[in-house]
Amino acid sequence: MRAQFWYRADAQSMVSRMWDLVWLFREGGLRVDVMKTSTPGQIVYRDEHQVAAIPDRRVGFRR
């Protein structure tokens, strides 16, 4: 299974920039799904803006 990247909740500057991209993609007719979780899985990478995690198949995500 591949890792999924998530913005960290405390990375507000990056999250606000992400919403600008979402708007542009949607204006261009692309579907964008925003997903949230408090349990991303086994974290394999972390920096000040994001984490990469191997998801636990038993955990669902909120949209």
mmCIF file of the N, C-alpha and C atoms, coordinates in Angstrom:
data_MODEL
# 
_entry.id   MODEL 
# 
loop_
_atom_site.group_PDB 
_atom_site.id 
_atom_site.type_symbol 
_atom_site.label_atom_id 
_atom_site.label_alt_id 
_atom_site.label_comp_id 
_atom_site.label_asym_id 
_atom_site.label_entity_id 
_atom_site.label_seq_id 
_atom_site.pdbx_PDB_ins_code 
_atom_site.Cartn_x 
_atom_site.Cartn_y 
_atom_site.Cartn_z 
_atom_site.occupancy 
_atom_site.B_iso_or_equiv 
_atom_site.pdbx_formal_charge 
_atom_site.auth_seq_id 
_atom_site.auth_comp_id 
_atom_site.auth_asym_id 
_atom_site.auth_atom_id 
_atom_site.pdbx_PDB_model_num 
ATOM 1   N N  . MET A 1 1  ? 0.846   -1.175 0.000   1.00 0.00 ? 1  MET A N  1 
ATOM 2   C CA . MET A 1 1  ? 0.000   0.000  0.000   1.00 0.00 ? 1  MET A CA 1 
ATOM 3   C C  . MET A 1 1  ? 0.890   1.236  0.000   1.00 0.00 ? 1  MET A C  1 
ATOM 4   N N  . ARG A 1 2  ? 0.502   2.238  -0.747  1.00 0.00 ? 2  ARG A N  1 
ATOM 5   C CA . ARG A 1 2  ? 1.249   3.496  -0.821  1.00 0.00 ? 2  ARG A CA 1 
ATOM 6   C C  . ARG A 1 2  ? 0.820   4.455  0.276   1.00 0.00 ? 2  ARG A C  1 
ATOM 7   N N  . ALA A 1 3  ? 1.733   5.346  0.599   1.00 0.00 ? 3  ALA A N  1 
ATOM 8   C CA . ALA A 1 3  ? 1.441   6.358  1.609   1.00 0.00 ? 3  ALA A CA 1 
ATOM 9   C C  . ALA A 1 3  ? 0.522   7.426  1.023   1.00 0.00 ? 3  ALA A C  1 
ATOM 10  N N  . GLN A 1 4  ? -0.277  8.012  1.886   1.00 0.00 ? 4  GLN A N  1 
ATOM 11  C CA . GLN A 1 4  ? -1.116  9.153  1.534   1.00 0.00 ? 4  GLN A CA 1 
ATOM 12  C C  . GLN A 1 4  ? -0.588  10.360 2.294   1.00 0.00 ? 4  GLN A C  1 
ATOM 13  N N  . PHE A 1 5  ? -0.606  11.506 1.636   1.00 0.00 ? 5  PHE A N  1 
ATOM 14  C CA . PHE A 1 5  ? -0.106  12.726 2.272   1.00 0.00 ? 5  PHE A CA 1 
ATOM 15  C C  . PHE A 1 5  ? -1.273  13.542 2.813   1.00 0.00 ? 5  PHE A C  1 
ATOM 16  N N  . TRP A 1 6  ? -1.074  14.078 3.995   1.00 0.00 ? 6  TRP A N  1 
ATOM 17  C CA . TRP A 1 6  ? -2.083  14.883 4.680   1.00 0.00 ? 6  TRP A CA 1 
ATOM 18  C C  . TRP A 1 6  ? -1.434  16.179 5.140   1.00 0.00 ? 6  TRP A C  1 
ATOM 19  N N  . TYR A 1 7  ? -2.193  17.274 5.058   1.00 0.00 ? 7  TYR A N  1 
ATOM 20  C CA . TYR A 1 7  ? -1.730  18.508 5.686   1.00 0.00 ? 7  TYR A CA 1 
ATOM 21  C C  . TYR A 1 7  ? -1.916  18.372 7.190   1.00 0.00 ? 7  TYR A C  1 
ATOM 22  N N  . ARG A 1 8  ? -0.975  18.887 7.920   1.00 0.00 ? 8  ARG A N  1 
ATOM 23  C CA . ARG A 1 8  ? -1.110  18.889 9.367   1.00 0.00 ? 8  ARG A CA 1 
ATOM 24  C C  . ARG A 1 8  ? -2.094  19.977 9.780   1.00 0.00 ? 8  ARG A C  1 
ATOM 25  N N  . ALA A 1 9  ? -2.831  19.732 10.845  1.00 0.00 ? 9  ALA A N  1 
ATOM 26  C CA . ALA A 1 9  ? -3.838  20.691 11.315  1.00 0.00 ? 9  ALA A CA 1 
ATOM 27  C C  . ALA A 1 9  ? -3.204  22.016 11.712  1.00 0.00 ? 9  ALA A C  1 
ATOM 28  N N  . ASP A 1 10 ? -1.962  22.005 12.141  1.00 0.00 ? 10 ASP A N  1 
ATOM 29  C CA . ASP A 1 10 ? -1.306  23.246 12.572  1.00 0.00 ? 10 ASP A CA 1 
ATOM 30  C C  . ASP A 1 10 ? -0.587  23.965 11.425  1.00 0.00 ? 10 ASP A C  1 
ATOM 31  N N  . ALA A 1 11 ? -0.772  23.514 10.197  1.00 0.00 ? 11 ALA A N  1 
ATOM 32  C CA . ALA A 1 11 ? -0.143  24.145 9.024   1.00 0.00 ? 11 ALA A CA 1 
ATOM 33  C C  . ALA A 1 11 ? -1.150  25.058 8.326   1.00 0.00 ? 11 ALA A C  1 
ATOM 34  N N  . GLN A 1 12 ? -1.668  26.015 9.063   1.00 0.00 ? 12 GLN A N  1 
ATOM 35  C CA . GLN A 1 12 ? -2.748  26.864 8.550   1.00 0.00 ? 12 GLN A CA 1 
ATOM 36  C C  . GLN A 1 12 ? -2.382  27.631 7.291   1.00 0.00 ? 12 GLN A C  1 
ATOM 37  N N  . SER A 1 13 ? -1.138  28.086 7.165   1.00 0.00 ? 13 SER A N  1 
ATOM 38  C CA . SER A 1 13 ? -0.767  28.840 5.962   1.00 0.00 ? 13 SER A CA 1 
ATOM 39  C C  . SER A 1 13 ? -0.859  27.949 4.723   1.00 0.00 ? 13 SER A C  1 
ATOM 40  N N  . MET A 1 14 ? -0.449  26.704 4.831   1.00 0.00 ? 14 MET A N  1 
ATOM 41  C CA . MET A 1 14 ? -0.532  25.786 3.694   1.00 0.00 ? 14 MET A CA 1 
ATOM 42  C C  . MET A 1 14 ? -1.973  25.374 3.410   1.00 0.00 ? 14 MET A C  1 
ATOM 43  N N  . VAL A 1 15 ? -2.749  25.179 4.457   1.00 0.00 ? 15 VAL A N  1 
ATOM 44  C CA . VAL A 1 15 ? -4.153  24.799 4.273   1.00 0.00 ? 15 VAL A CA 1 
ATOM 45  C C  . VAL A 1 15 ? -4.903  25.920 3.560   1.00 0.00 ? 15 VAL A C  1 
ATOM 46  N N  . SER A 1 16 ? -4.648  27.161 3.923   1.00 0.00 ? 16 SER A N  1 
ATOM 47  C CA . SER A 1 16 ? -5.332  28.268 3.246   1.00 0.00 ? 16 SER A CA 1 
ATOM 48  C C  . SER A 1 16 ? -4.909  28.353 1.782   1.00 0.00 ? 16 SER A C  1 
ATOM 49  N N  . ARG A 1 17 ? -3.656  28.073 1.476   1.00 0.00 ? 17 ARG A N  1 
ATOM 50  C CA . ARG A 1 17 ? -3.203  28.063 0.077   1.00 0.00 ? 17 ARG A CA 1 
ATOM 51  C C  . ARG A 1 17 ? -3.857  26.907 -0.692  1.00 0.00 ? 17 ARG A C  1 
ATOM 52  N N  . MET A 1 18 ? -4.077  25.793 -0.018  1.00 0.00 ? 18 MET A N  1 
ATOM 53  C CA . MET A 1 18 ? -4.727  24.645 -0.641  1.00 0.00 ? 18 MET A CA 1 
ATOM 54  C C  . MET A 1 18 ? -6.133  25.011 -1.121  1.00 0.00 ? 18 MET A C  1 
ATOM 55  N N  . TRP A 1 19 ? -6.847  25.828 -0.343  1.00 0.00 ? 19 TRP A N  1 
ATOM 56  C CA . TRP A 1 19 ? -8.204  26.218 -0.742  1.00 0.00 ? 19 TRP A CA 1 
ATOM 57  C C  . TRP A 1 19 ? -8.191  27.048 -2.021  1.00 0.00 ? 19 TRP A C  1 
ATOM 58  N N  . ASP A 1 20 ? -7.150  27.843 -2.240  1.00 0.00 ? 20 ASP A N  1 
ATOM 59  C CA . ASP A 1 20 ? -7.016  28.571 -3.508  1.00 0.00 ? 20 ASP A CA 1 
ATOM 60  C C  . ASP A 1 20 ? -6.887  27.592 -4.671  1.00 0.00 ? 20 ASP A C  1 
ATOM 61  N N  . LEU A 1 21 ? -6.100  26.548 -4.494  1.00 0.00 ? 21 LEU A N  1 
ATOM 62  C CA . LEU A 1 21 ? -5.967  25.524 -5.545  1.00 0.00 ? 21 LEU A CA 1 
ATOM 63  C C  . LEU A 1 21 ? -7.266  24.770 -5.775  1.00 0.00 ? 21 LEU A C  1 
ATOM 64  N N  . VAL A 1 22 ? -7.963  24.450 -4.699  1.00 0.00 ? 22 VAL A N  1 
ATOM 65  C CA . VAL A 1 22 ? -9.257  23.765 -4.828  1.00 0.00 ? 22 VAL A CA 1 
ATOM 66  C C  . VAL A 1 22 ? -10.202 24.610 -5.672  1.00 0.00 ? 22 VAL A C  1 
ATOM 67  N N  . TRP A 1 23 ? -10.248 25.904 -5.387  1.00 0.00 ? 23 TRP A N  1 
ATOM 68  C CA . TRP A 1 23 ? -11.136 26.792 -6.154  1.00 0.00 ? 23 TRP A CA 1 
ATOM 69  C C  . TRP A 1 23 ? -10.761 26.772 -7.637  1.00 0.00 ? 23 TRP A C  1 
ATOM 70  N N  . LEU A 1 24 ? -9.463  26.867 -7.937  1.00 0.00 ? 24 LEU A N  1 
ATOM 71  C CA . LEU A 1 24 ? -9.019  26.857 -9.337  1.00 0.00 ? 24 LEU A CA 1 
ATOM 72  C C  . LEU A 1 24 ? -9.373  25.544 -10.034 1.00 0.00 ? 24 LEU A C  1 
ATOM 73  N N  . PHE A 1 25 ? -9.136  24.438 -9.371  1.00 0.00 ? 25 PHE A N  1 
ATOM 74  C CA . PHE A 1 25 ? -9.454  23.141 -9.969  1.00 0.00 ? 25 PHE A CA 1 
ATOM 75  C C  . PHE A 1 25 ? -10.953 23.011 -10.241 1.00 0.00 ? 25 PHE A C  1 
ATOM 76  N N  . ARG A 1 26 ? -11.757 23.415 -9.273  1.00 0.00 ? 26 ARG A N  1 
ATOM 77  C CA . ARG A 1 26 ? -13.213 23.316 -9.451  1.00 0.00 ? 26 ARG A CA 1 
ATOM 78  C C  . ARG A 1 26 ? -13.704 24.244 -10.551 1.00 0.00 ? 26 ARG A C  1 
ATOM 79  N N  . GLU A 1 27 ? -13.123 25.437 -10.653 1.00 0.00 ? 27 GLU A N  1 
ATOM 80  C CA . GLU A 1 27 ? -13.474 26.351 -11.748 1.00 0.00 ? 27 GLU A CA 1 
ATOM 81  C C  . GLU A 1 27 ? -13.140 25.737 -13.101 1.00 0.00 ? 27 GLU A C  1 
ATOM 82  N N  . GLY A 1 28 ? -12.122 24.903 -13.143 1.00 0.00 ? 28 GLY A N  1 
ATOM 83  C CA . GLY A 1 28 ? -11.726 24.229 -14.370 1.00 0.00 ? 28 GLY A CA 1 
ATOM 84  C C  . GLY A 1 28 ? -12.508 22.952 -14.631 1.00 0.00 ? 28 GLY A C  1 
ATOM 85  N N  . GLY A 1 29 ? -13.505 22.682 -13.795 1.00 0.00 ? 29 GLY A N  1 
ATOM 86  C CA . GLY A 1 29 ? -14.356 21.518 -14.007 1.00 0.00 ? 29 GLY A CA 1 
ATOM 87  C C  . GLY A 1 29 ? -13.839 20.226 -13.398 1.00 0.00 ? 29 GLY A C  1 
ATOM 88  N N  . LEU A 1 30 ? -12.818 20.318 -12.578 1.00 0.00 ? 30 LEU A N  1 
ATOM 89  C CA . LEU A 1 30 ? -12.275 19.118 -11.947 1.00 0.00 ? 30 LEU A CA 1 
ATOM 90  C C  . LEU A 1 30 ? -12.948 18.867 -10.604 1.00 0.00 ? 30 LEU A C  1 
ATOM 91  N N  . ARG A 1 31 ? -13.136 17.615 -10.295 1.00 0.00 ? 31 ARG A N  1 
ATOM 92  C CA . ARG A 1 31 ? -13.709 17.238 -9.007  1.00 0.00 ? 31 ARG A CA 1 
ATOM 93  C C  . ARG A 1 31 ? -12.595 17.224 -7.972  1.00 0.00 ? 31 ARG A C  1 
ATOM 94  N N  . VAL A 1 32 ? -12.874 17.810 -6.828  1.00 0.00 ? 32 VAL A N  1 
ATOM 95  C CA . VAL A 1 32 ? -11.927 17.821 -5.721  1.00 0.00 ? 32 VAL A CA 1 
ATOM 96  C C  . VAL A 1 32 ? -12.658 17.316 -4.484  1.00 0.00 ? 32 VAL A C  1 
ATOM 97  N N  . ASP A 1 33 ? -12.141 16.270 -3.889  1.00 0.00 ? 33 ASP A N  1 
ATOM 98  C CA . ASP A 1 33 ? -12.677 15.752 -2.635  1.00 0.00 ? 33 ASP A CA 1 
ATOM 99  C C  . ASP A 1 33 ? -11.726 16.134 -1.517  1.00 0.00 ? 33 ASP A C  1 
ATOM 100 N N  . VAL A 1 34 ? -12.264 16.715 -0.468  1.00 0.00 ? 34 VAL A N  1 
ATOM 101 C CA . VAL A 1 34 ? -11.469 17.075 0.697   1.00 0.00 ? 34 VAL A CA 1 
ATOM 102 C C  . VAL A 1 34 ? -11.795 16.068 1.785   1.00 0.00 ? 34 VAL A C  1 
ATOM 103 N N  . MET A 1 35 ? -10.753 15.429 2.292   1.00 0.00 ? 35 MET A N  1 
ATOM 104 C CA . MET A 1 35 ? -10.947 14.401 3.307   1.00 0.00 ? 35 MET A CA 1 
ATOM 105 C C  . MET A 1 35 ? -10.201 14.792 4.574   1.00 0.00 ? 35 MET A C  1 
ATOM 106 N N  . LYS A 1 36 ? -10.769 14.431 5.727   1.00 0.00 ? 36 LYS A N  1 
ATOM 107 C CA . LYS A 1 36 ? -10.166 14.742 7.016   1.00 0.00 ? 36 LYS A CA 1 
ATOM 108 C C  . LYS A 1 36 ? -10.078 13.461 7.841   1.00 0.00 ? 36 LYS A C  1 
ATOM 109 N N  . THR A 1 37 ? -9.051  13.380 8.666   1.00 0.00 ? 37 THR A N  1 
ATOM 110 C CA . THR A 1 37 ? -8.931  12.261 9.588   1.00 0.00 ? 37 THR A CA 1 
ATOM 111 C C  . THR A 1 37 ? -8.080  12.676 10.779  1.00 0.00 ? 37 THR A C  1 
ATOM 112 N N  . SER A 1 38 ? -8.352  12.079 11.901  1.00 0.00 ? 38 SER A N  1 
ATOM 113 C CA . SER A 1 38 ? -7.485  12.261 13.065  1.00 0.00 ? 38 SER A CA 1 
ATOM 114 C C  . SER A 1 38 ? -6.579  11.046 13.232  1.00 0.00 ? 38 SER A C  1 
ATOM 115 N N  . THR A 1 39 ? -6.772  10.035 12.392  1.00 0.00 ? 39 THR A N  1 
ATOM 116 C CA . THR A 1 39 ? -5.969  8.811  12.448  1.00 0.00 ? 39 THR A CA 1 
ATOM 117 C C  . THR A 1 39 ? -5.480  8.455  11.045  1.00 0.00 ? 39 THR A C  1 
ATOM 118 N N  . PRO A 1 40 ? -4.422  9.114  10.567  1.00 0.00 ? 40 PRO A N  1 
ATOM 119 C CA . PRO A 1 40 ? -3.974  8.882  9.195   1.00 0.00 ? 40 PRO A CA 1 
ATOM 120 C C  . PRO A 1 40 ? -3.337  7.519  8.960   1.00 0.00 ? 40 PRO A C  1 
ATOM 121 N N  . GLY A 1 41 ? -2.908  6.841  10.024  1.00 0.00 ? 41 GLY A N  1 
ATOM 122 C CA . GLY A 1 41 ? -2.255  5.548  9.879   1.00 0.00 ? 41 GLY A CA 1 
ATOM 123 C C  . GLY A 1 41 ? -0.823  5.613  10.378  1.00 0.00 ? 41 GLY A C  1 
ATOM 124 N N  . GLN A 1 42 ? 0.011   4.695  9.870   1.00 0.00 ? 42 GLN A N  1 
ATOM 125 C CA . GLN A 1 42 ? 1.413   4.645  10.277  1.00 0.00 ? 42 GLN A CA 1 
ATOM 126 C C  . GLN A 1 42 ? 2.184   5.747  9.563   1.00 0.00 ? 42 GLN A C  1 
ATOM 127 N N  . ILE A 1 43 ? 2.646   6.721  10.317  1.00 0.00 ? 43 ILE A N  1 
ATOM 128 C CA . ILE A 1 43 ? 3.347   7.864  9.736   1.00 0.00 ? 43 ILE A CA 1 
ATOM 129 C C  . ILE A 1 43 ? 4.753   7.447  9.320   1.00 0.00 ? 43 ILE A C  1 
ATOM 130 N N  . VAL A 1 44 ? 5.053   7.681  8.025   1.00 0.00 ? 44 VAL A N  1 
ATOM 131 C CA . VAL A 1 44 ? 6.363   7.311  7.487   1.00 0.00 ? 44 VAL A CA 1 
ATOM 132 C C  . VAL A 1 44 ? 7.197   8.537  7.101   1.00 0.00 ? 44 VAL A C  1 
ATOM 133 N N  . TYR A 1 45 ? 6.581   9.715  7.132   1.00 0.00 ? 45 TYR A N  1 
ATOM 134 C CA . TYR A 1 45 ? 7.282   10.962 6.844   1.00 0.00 ? 45 TYR A CA 1 
ATOM 135 C C  . TYR A 1 45 ? 6.537   12.091 7.530   1.00 0.00 ? 45 TYR A C  1 
ATOM 136 N N  . ARG A 1 46 ? 7.280   13.085 7.998   1.00 0.00 ? 46 ARG A N  1 
ATOM 137 C CA . ARG A 1 46 ? 6.655   14.234 8.663   1.00 0.00 ? 46 ARG A CA 1 
ATOM 138 C C  . ARG A 1 46 ? 7.540   15.451 8.455   1.00 0.00 ? 46 ARG A C  1 
ATOM 139 N N  . ASP A 1 47 ? 6.922   16.589 8.150   1.00 0.00 ? 47 ASP A N  1 
ATOM 140 C CA . ASP A 1 47 ? 7.641   17.855 8.162   1.00 0.00 ? 47 ASP A CA 1 
ATOM 141 C C  . ASP A 1 47 ? 6.718   18.896 8.766   1.00 0.00 ? 47 ASP A C  1 
ATOM 142 N N  . GLU A 1 48 ? 7.069   20.177 8.650   1.00 0.00 ? 48 GLU A N  1 
ATOM 143 C CA . GLU A 1 48 ? 6.277   21.211 9.329   1.00 0.00 ? 48 GLU A CA 1 
ATOM 144 C C  . GLU A 1 48 ? 4.911   21.451 8.702   1.00 0.00 ? 48 GLU A C  1 
ATOM 145 N N  . HIS A 1 49 ? 4.660   20.915 7.487   1.00 0.00 ? 49 HIS A N  1 
ATOM 146 C CA . HIS A 1 49 ? 3.401   21.159 6.802   1.00 0.00 ? 49 HIS A CA 1 
ATOM 147 C C  . HIS A 1 49 ? 2.541   19.918 6.592   1.00 0.00 ? 49 HIS A C  1 
ATOM 148 N N  . GLN A 1 50 ? 3.162   18.757 6.553   1.00 0.00 ? 50 GLN A N  1 
ATOM 149 C CA . GLN A 1 50 ? 2.418   17.562 6.145   1.00 0.00 ? 50 GLN A CA 1 
ATOM 150 C C  . GLN A 1 50 ? 2.958   16.310 6.823   1.00 0.00 ? 50 GLN A C  1 
ATOM 151 N N  . VAL A 1 51 ? 2.155   15.251 6.731   1.00 0.00 ? 51 VAL A N  1 
ATOM 152 C CA . VAL A 1 51 ? 2.604   13.918 7.107   1.00 0.00 ? 51 VAL A CA 1 
ATOM 153 C C  . VAL A 1 51 ? 2.254   12.980 5.961   1.00 0.00 ? 51 VAL A C  1 
ATOM 154 N N  . ALA A 1 52 ? 3.035   11.926 5.828   1.00 0.00 ? 52 ALA A N  1 
ATOM 155 C CA . ALA A 1 52 ? 2.721   10.843 4.899   1.00 0.00 ? 52 ALA A CA 1 
ATOM 156 C C  . ALA A 1 52 ? 2.495   9.619  5.762   1.00 0.00 ? 52 ALA A C  1 
ATOM 157 N N  . ALA A 1 53 ? 1.418   8.906  5.491   1.00 0.00 ? 53 ALA A N  1 
ATOM 158 C CA . ALA A 1 53 ? 1.081   7.759  6.328   1.00 0.00 ? 53 ALA A CA 1 
ATOM 159 C C  . ALA A 1 53 ? 0.561   6.607  5.476   1.00 0.00 ? 53 ALA A C  1 
ATOM 160 N N  . ILE A 1 54 ? 0.890   5.402  5.915   1.00 0.00 ? 54 ILE A N  1 
ATOM 161 C CA . ILE A 1 54 ? 0.305   4.202  5.332   1.00 0.00 ? 54 ILE A CA 1 
ATOM 162 C C  . ILE A 1 54 ? -1.024  4.010  6.053   1.00 0.00 ? 54 ILE A C  1 
ATOM 163 N N  . PRO A 1 55 ? -2.149  4.109  5.332   1.00 0.00 ? 55 PRO A N  1 
ATOM 164 C CA . PRO A 1 55 ? -3.446  4.067  6.004   1.00 0.00 ? 55 PRO A CA 1 
ATOM 165 C C  . PRO A 1 55 ? -3.769  2.697  6.582   1.00 0.00 ? 55 PRO A C  1 
ATOM 166 N N  . ASP A 1 56 ? -4.496  2.723  7.679   1.00 0.00 ? 56 ASP A N  1 
ATOM 167 C CA . ASP A 1 56 ? -5.048  1.517  8.277   1.00 0.00 ? 56 ASP A CA 1 
ATOM 168 C C  . ASP A 1 56 ? -6.359  1.240  7.547   1.00 0.00 ? 56 ASP A C  1 
ATOM 169 N N  . ARG A 1 57 ? -6.489  0.113  6.942   1.00 0.00 ? 57 ARG A N  1 
ATOM 170 C CA . ARG A 1 57 ? -7.674  -0.196 6.123   1.00 0.00 ? 57 ARG A CA 1 
ATOM 171 C C  . ARG A 1 57 ? -8.977  -0.178 6.906   1.00 0.00 ? 57 ARG A C  1 
ATOM 172 N N  . ARG A 1 58 ? -8.891  -0.284 8.214   1.00 0.00 ? 58 ARG A N  1 
ATOM 173 C CA . ARG A 1 58 ? -10.109 -0.343 9.029   1.00 0.00 ? 58 ARG A CA 1 
ATOM 174 C C  . ARG A 1 58 ? -10.647 1.030  9.396   1.00 0.00 ? 58 ARG A C  1 
ATOM 175 N N  . VAL A 1 59 ? -9.894  2.065  9.123   1.00 0.00 ? 59 VAL A N  1 
ATOM 176 C CA . VAL A 1 59 ? -10.287 3.414  9.525   1.00 0.00 ? 59 VAL A CA 1 
ATOM 177 C C  . VAL A 1 59 ? -10.916 4.146  8.355   1.00 0.00 ? 59 VAL A C  1 
ATOM 178 N N  . GLY A 1 60 ? -12.044 4.782  8.600   1.00 0.00 ? 60 GLY A N  1 
ATOM 179 C CA . GLY A 1 60 ? -12.703 5.568  7.563   1.00 0.00 ? 60 GLY A CA 1 
ATOM 180 C C  . GLY A 1 60 ? -12.296 7.030  7.625   1.00 0.00 ? 60 GLY A C  1 
ATOM 181 N N  . PHE A 1 61 ? -12.672 7.767  6.596   1.00 0.00 ? 61 PHE A N  1 
ATOM 182 C CA . PHE A 1 61 ? -12.341 9.180  6.514   1.00 0.00 ? 61 PHE A CA 1 
ATOM 183 C C  . PHE A 1 61 ? -13.627 9.992  6.400   1.00 0.00 ? 61 PHE A C  1 
ATOM 184 N N  . ARG A 1 62 ? -13.573 11.215 6.913   1.00 0.00 ? 62 ARG A N  1 
ATOM 185 C CA . ARG A 1 62 ? -14.719 12.129 6.792   1.00 0.00 ? 62 ARG A CA 1 
ATOM 186 C C  . ARG A 1 62 ? -14.509 13.026 5.596   1.00 0.00 ? 62 ARG A C  1 
ATOM 187 N N  . ARG A 1 63 ? -15.567 13.315 4.899   1.00 0.00 ? 63 ARG A N  1 
ATOM 188 C CA . ARG A 1 63 ? -15.518 14.268 3.781   1.00 0.00 ? 63 ARG A CA 1 
ATOM 189 C C  . ARG A 1 63 ? -16.171 15.561 4.200   1.00 0.00 ? 63 ARG A C  1 
# 
